[in-house]
Amino acid sequence: MSKIQKSLICLIDDDETILEMYRLKFEIDGYRVLCAQNGADGLALIKKQKPDLVLLDIVMPDLDGFQVLKRLKAKEETRQIPVILLTNLDSPEDRRTGCELGALYFLPKAEYLPKDVANLAREILAVAQEKRRKKICK
């Protein structure tokens, strides 16, 4: 198994069905997966486990996804973790806010199948791995 397949992905969504669907998809694809049903638990997992990628819902109890993203990008140890916002929101204002806060992608849930999200995640992780490899080789 390649290092990309062993990457750690953190899923943060208050919808158990969404969490389970994406957890299964990523595990079938060979990833290790962390799941949290709210922003506070998600932040705690990220700080402890340092995942390679975060998929983050916006509308959640406790801390919403924008608050989580803002906190992740404010900390040196989590700033470089790529974040995909996977949400039911889709207004231009929400997209702009997500991008300004540092999300790599803003994906409306209704427009993307789990396989499409997994393919995008694979591409993001491959680029991140290549960047790390180049840093080590210099």
C-alpha positions in Angstrom: 0.0 0.0 0.0 1.4 3.4 -0.9 1.8 6.2 1.6 -1.1 8.1 0.0 -3.4 5.3 0.8 -2.3 5.3 4.4 -3.0 9.0 4.8 -5.2 10.1 7.7 -8.4 11.9 6.9 -10.6 13.7 9.5 -14.3 13.9 8.7 -16.3 16.5 10.7 -20.1 16.5 10.1 -23.1 16.4 12.5 -25.0 14.1 10.1 -24.2 10.5 11.1 -25.3 9.2 7.7 -22.8 11.4 5.9 -20.0 10.5 8.3 -20.6 6.8 7.9 -20.9 7.0 4.1 -17.6 8.9 3.7 -15.9 6.9 6.4 -16.7 3.7 4.5 -15.6 5.1 1.2 -12.3 6.3 2.5 -11.6 3.2 4.4 -12.4 1.0 1.3 -9.9 3.2 -0.6 -7.3 2.4 2.1 -7.2 5.6 4.2 -7.3 5.8 7.9 -10.3 7.9 9.1 -11.2 9.9 12.1 -14.8 11.1 12.6 -16.3 13.9 14.7 -19.9 15.0 14.9 -19.2 18.6 16.0 -16.6 21.3 15.6 -15.2 21.1 19.2 -14.6 17.3 18.9 -13.2 17.7 15.4 -10.7 20.4 16.6 -9.6 18.1 19.5 -9.0 15.2 17.1 -7.1 17.4 14.6 -4.8 18.8 17.3 -4.1 15.3 18.7 -3.8 13.3 15.5 -2.6 15.8 12.9 -4.5 14.4 9.9 -3.3 14.8 6.3 -6.7 16.2 5.1 -9.9 17.5 6.7 -13.4 17.3 5.3 -15.5 19.8 7.1 -19.2 20.6 7.2 -20.2 24.2 7.9 -23.6 24.0 9.7 -23.0 22.1 13.0 -23.8 22.5 16.7 -21.1 23.9 19.0 -18.6 25.4 16.6 -19.6 25.7 13.0 -17.3 24.8 10.2 -16.1 28.4 9.6 -15.1 28.7 13.2 -13.2 25.4 13.1 -11.5 26.5 9.9 -10.5 29.8 11.3 -9.0 28.1 14.4 -7.1 25.6 12.3 -5.6 28.2 10.1 -4.6 30.4 13.0 -2.4 27.7 14.6 1.1 27.0 13.2 0.8 23.2 13.8 -2.5 22.9 11.8 -2.2 25.7 9.3 -0.9 23.5 6.5 -3.5 20.8 6.7 -5.7 21.0 3.6 -9.4 21.5 4.2 -12.3 20.7 2.0 -15.6 22.3 3.0 -18.3 19.7 2.2 -21.6 21.4 3.0 -25.2 21.9 2.1 -24.6 25.7 1.8 -23.9 27.1 -1.6 -24.3 30.9 -1.5 -21.6 33.1 -3.0 -21.1 34.7 0.4 -20.5 31.2 2.0 -18.0 30.3 -0.8 -16.2 33.6 -0.4 -16.0 33.2 3.4 -14.7 29.6 3.1 -12.0 30.6 0.6 -11.0 33.7 2.7 -10.6 31.5 5.8 -8.3 29.1 3.9 -10.4 26.2 2.6 -8.9 24.5 -0.4 -12.3 23.6 -1.9 -15.9 24.4 -1.3 -18.1 21.4 -2.3 -21.9 21.5 -2.1 -22.9 18.0 -0.9 -25.7 17.7 -3.4 -23.4 18.2 -6.4 -20.7 15.6 -5.5 -20.7 11.8 -5.1 -18.5 10.2 -2.5 -16.3 8.8 -5.3 -15.8 12.3 -6.7 -14.8 13.7 -3.2 -12.5 10.7 -2.8 -10.8 11.3 -6.1 -10.3 15.0 -5.2 -8.9 13.9 -1.8 -6.5 11.5 -3.5 -5.2 14.3 -5.8 -4.8 16.7 -2.8 -2.9 14.1 -0.8 -0.6 13.2 -3.8 0.3 16.9 -4.2 1.0 17.3 -0.5 3.1 14.1 -0.4 5.1 15.3 -3.4 5.8 18.7 -1.7 7.0 16.9 1.4 9.2 14.6 -0.6 10.8 17.6 -2.4 11.4 19.3 0.9 13.2 16.2 2.2 15.2 15.8 -0.9 16.6 19.3 -1.0 
